[in-house]
């Protein structure tokens, strides 16, 4: 964890469930990446209730967020749209 977020601050965190620790670690990692000049998108957890995977796109170009949001678009039937 020290290397993942490049800090030992996580040792002071308090959490009740492992999902809380995971969320805090991802948030800390995202902040570190943003400090290095990347633009971050919103996190996606799959499945949402007990995530096995967490996805976030980081890029230095703002067009990446447009693509990310287009990929995540879901129509009224629950299907992802392909643009």
Secondary structure, 3 states (H helix, E strand, C coil): CHHHHCCCHHHHCCCCCHHHHHHHHHHHHHHHHHHCCCEECCCEEECCCCCCEEECCEECCCHHHHHHHHHHCECCCCCECCC
